């Protein structure tokens, strides 16, 4: 969206000192106005963000393989299923709770220094986890440390694509978020074999070192347009919360992630309850990532034509319906594989569309501040949802995952309801979206 600027425009954030503003801006040539160019160096940024999403979220998605291994073997004596669920939840929770701190660091030091520091913390977490001998060491390393590193790497990159693309914004975001599926396929497929043939410790070390190299390369490539857009980047902007449409976005994000976390981490272990072995359960997780890689790219393209809110709401609603109609009845290997592939294409649409949808309800310069609020709101559902799902199981029942399946389906339907209300309020229930 193009905004006319003038010397008297009081919408600019003038609270940042000149020296900090210069430190924050990357050395890159920008167009003479703030309208996203829909291309140019933006294509390189797409590739960089694709790598970042892949080697952060894609690898974190492979925790389902580790979780299945932890649940099936007495790796840390005395640890319960809920304890292991919190390790994976801590990845997401720590990555999101750092949002205010990340915004402050961005204002102070700029994009790339913050991201490079995240790369180091990320790698330390994986390597430290390889020497963990107690549960609390595992939570600190594979949970919190990796999560903090993830937040420092990924959060600064989330608003960059919206600065470079307007008409193709959802398509661009779809390609970047598809990286989690592409790289997730590689790591979810290889992690099982690394654990079996090398060891749990070497699987963690190889993952940390290989991802560190790729994330450093992507960080070096990424460029922002903050000099032109001049984002406000408030750690916690309460003024944004006065907008009704912002609350609809927050509601959608909470319920989307409540359902997402259970599907992402539980499908592998669910496979064990219907008689699958370790390798077959790992393949189920790989199919989820394959669906993610394919689905997010197409969803991004479709969203630019049919409307971002409409497409995202439809995917959330369909995910809920499939949990009731398909997942509950997936009692054999083939059916579960098909469910994993189809659901993988749509159940994580949140990550592909959260930035474009947020840009629909606030000005582009306010996008980092809104995303900071979104990430803070998402801390609790990402931290506790998988634990809730595991607690809802009925191990002695012939359908131990029935209650988690119902819970997941309801969460997605509620998420769809929030986007339906957002569309009604902004364009009318049957109105045509005007993406900006």
Secondary structure in CASP SS format (residue, H / E / C, confidence):
PFRMAT SS
TARGET T0000
AUTHOR 0000-0000-0000
METHOD secondary structure of the structure
MODEL  1
X C 1.00
X C 1.00
X C 1.00
X C 1.00
X C 1.00
X C 1.00
X C 1.00
X C 1.00
X C 1.00
X C 1.00
X C 1.00
X C 1.00
X C 1.00
X C 1.00
X C 1.00
X C 1.00
X C 1.00
X H 1.00
X H 1.00
X H 1.00
X H 1.00
X H 1.00
X H 1.00
X H 1.00
X C 1.00
X C 1.00
X C 1.00
X C 1.00
X C 1.00
X C 1.00
X C 1.00
X C 1.00
X C 1.00
X C 1.00
X C 1.00
X C 1.00
X C 1.00
X C 1.00
X C 1.00
X C 1.00
X C 1.00
X H 1.00
X H 1.00
X H 1.00
X H 1.00
X H 1.00
X H 1.00
X H 1.00
X H 1.00
X H 1.00
X H 1.00
X H 1.00
X H 1.00
X H 1.00
X H 1.00
X H 1.00
X H 1.00
X H 1.00
X H 1.00
X H 1.00
X H 1.00
X C 1.00
X H 1.00
X H 1.00
X H 1.00
X H 1.00
X H 1.00
X H 1.00
X H 1.00
X H 1.00
X H 1.00
X H 1.00
X C 1.00
X C 1.00
X C 1.00
X C 1.00
X C 1.00
X C 1.00
X C 1.00
X C 1.00
X H 1.00
X H 1.00
X H 1.00
X H 1.00
X H 1.00
X H 1.00
X H 1.00
X H 1.00
X H 1.00
X H 1.00
X H 1.00
X H 1.00
X H 1.00
X H 1.00
X H 1.00
X H 1.00
X H 1.00
X C 1.00
X H 1.00
X H 1.00
X H 1.00
X H 1.00
X H 1.00
X H 1.00
X H 1.00
X H 1.00
X H 1.00
X H 1.00
X H 1.00
X C 1.00
X H 1.00
X H 1.00
X H 1.00
X H 1.00
X H 1.00
X H 1.00
X H 1.00
X H 1.00
X H 1.00
X H 1.00
X H 1.00
X H 1.00
X H 1.00
X H 1.00
X H 1.00
X H 1.00
X H 1.00
X H 1.00
X H 1.00
X C 1.00
X C 1.00
X C 1.00
X C 1.00
X C 1.00
X H 1.00
X H 1.00
X H 1.00
X H 1.00
X H 1.00
X H 1.00
X H 1.00
X H 1.00
X H 1.00
X H 1.00
X H 1.00
X H 1.00
X H 1.00
X H 1.00
X H 1.00
X H 1.00
X H 1.00
X H 1.00
X H 1.00
X H 1.00
X H 1.00
X H 1.00
X H 1.00
X H 1.00
X C 1.00
X H 1.00
X H 1.00
X H 1.00
X H 1.00
X H 1.00
X C 1.00
X C 1.00
X C 1.00
X C 1.00
X H 1.00
X H 1.00
X H 1.00
X H 1.00
X H 1.00
X H 1.00
X H 1.00
X H 1.00
X H 1.00
X C 1.00
X H 1.00
X H 1.00
X H 1.00
X H 1.00
X H 1.00
X H 1.00
X H 1.00
X H 1.00
X H 1.00
X H 1.00
X H 1.00
X H 1.00
X H 1.00
X H 1.00
X H 1.00
X H 1.00
X H 1.00
X H 1.00
X H 1.00
X C 1.00
X C 1.00
X H 1.00
X H 1.00
X H 1.00
X H 1.00
X H 1.00
X H 1.00
X H 1.00
X H 1.00
X H 1.00
X H 1.00
X H 1.00
X H 1.00
X H 1.00
X H 1.00
X H 1.00
X H 1.00
X H 1.00
X H 1.00
X H 1.00
X H 1.00
X H 1.00
X H 1.00
X C 1.00
X C 1.00
X C 1.00
X C 1.00
X H 1.00
X H 1.00
X H 1.00
X H 1.00
X C 1.00
X C 1.00
X C 1.00
X C 1.00
X C 1.00
X C 1.00
X C 1.00
X C 1.00
X H 1.00
X H 1.00
X H 1.00
X H 1.00
X H 1.00
X C 1.00
X H 1.00
X H 1.00
X H 1.00
X H 1.00
X H 1.00
X H 1.00
X H 1.00
X H 1.00
X H 1.00
X H 1.00
X H 1.00
X H 1.00
X H 1.00
X H 1.00
X H 1.00
X H 1.00
X H 1.00
X H 1.00
X H 1.00
X H 1.00
X H 1.00
X H 1.00
X H 1.00
X H 1.00
X H 1.00
X H 1.00
X H 1.00
X H 1.00
X H 1.00
X H 1.00
X C 1.00
X C 1.00
X C 1.00
X C 1.00
X H 1.00
X H 1.00
X H 1.00
X H 1.00
X H 1.00
X H 1.00
X H 1.00
X H 1.00
X H 1.00
X H 1.00
X H 1.00
X H 1.00
X H 1.00
X H 1.00
X H 1.00
X H 1.00
X H 1.00
X H 1.00
X H 1.00
X H 1.00
X H 1.00
X H 1.00
X H 1.00
X H 1.00
X H 1.00
X H 1.00
X H 1.00
X H 1.00
X H 1.00
X C 1.00
X H 1.00
X H 1.00
X H 1.00
X H 1.00
X H 1.00
X H 1.00
X H 1.00
X H 1.00
X H 1.00
X H 1.00
X H 1.00
X H 1.00
X H 1.00
X H 1.00
X H 1.00
X H 1.00
X H 1.00
X H 1.00
X C 1.00
X H 1.00
X H 1.00
X H 1.00
X C 1.00
X C 1.00
X C 1.00
X H 1.00
X H 1.00
X H 1.00
X H 1.00
X H 1.00
X H 1.00
X H 1.00
X H 1.00
X H 1.00
X H 1.00
X H 1.00
X H 1.00
X H 1.00
X H 1.00
X C 1.00
X C 1.00
X H 1.00
X H 1.00
X H 1.00
X H 1.00
X H 1.00
X H 1.00
X H 1.00
X H 1.00
X H 1.00
X H 1.00
X H 1.00
X H 1.00
X H 1.00
X C 1.00
X C 1.00
X H 1.00
X H 1.00
X H 1.00
X H 1.00
X H 1.00
X H 1.00
X H 1.00
X H 1.00
X H 1.00
X H 1.00
X H 1.00
X H 1.00
X H 1.00
X H 1.00
X H 1.00
X H 1.00
X H 1.00
X H 1.00
X H 1.00
X H 1.00
X H 1.00
X H 1.00
X H 1.00
X H 1.00
X H 1.00
X H 1.00
X H 1.00
X H 1.00
X C 1.00
X C 1.00
X C 1.00
X C 1.00
X C 1.00
X C 1.00
X C 1.00
X C 1.00
X C 1.00
X C 1.00
X H 1.00
X H 1.00
X H 1.00
X H 1.00
X H 1.00
X H 1.00
X H 1.00
X H 1.00
X H 1.00
X H 1.00
X H 1.00
X H 1.00
X H 1.00
X H 1.00
X H 1.00
X H 1.00
X H 1.00
X H 1.00
X H 1.00
X H 1.00
X H 1.00
X H 1.00
X H 1.00
X H 1.00
X H 1.00
X C 1.00
X C 1.00
X C 1.00
X C 1.00
X C 1.00
X C 1.00
X C 1.00
X C 1.00
X C 1.00
X C 1.00
END
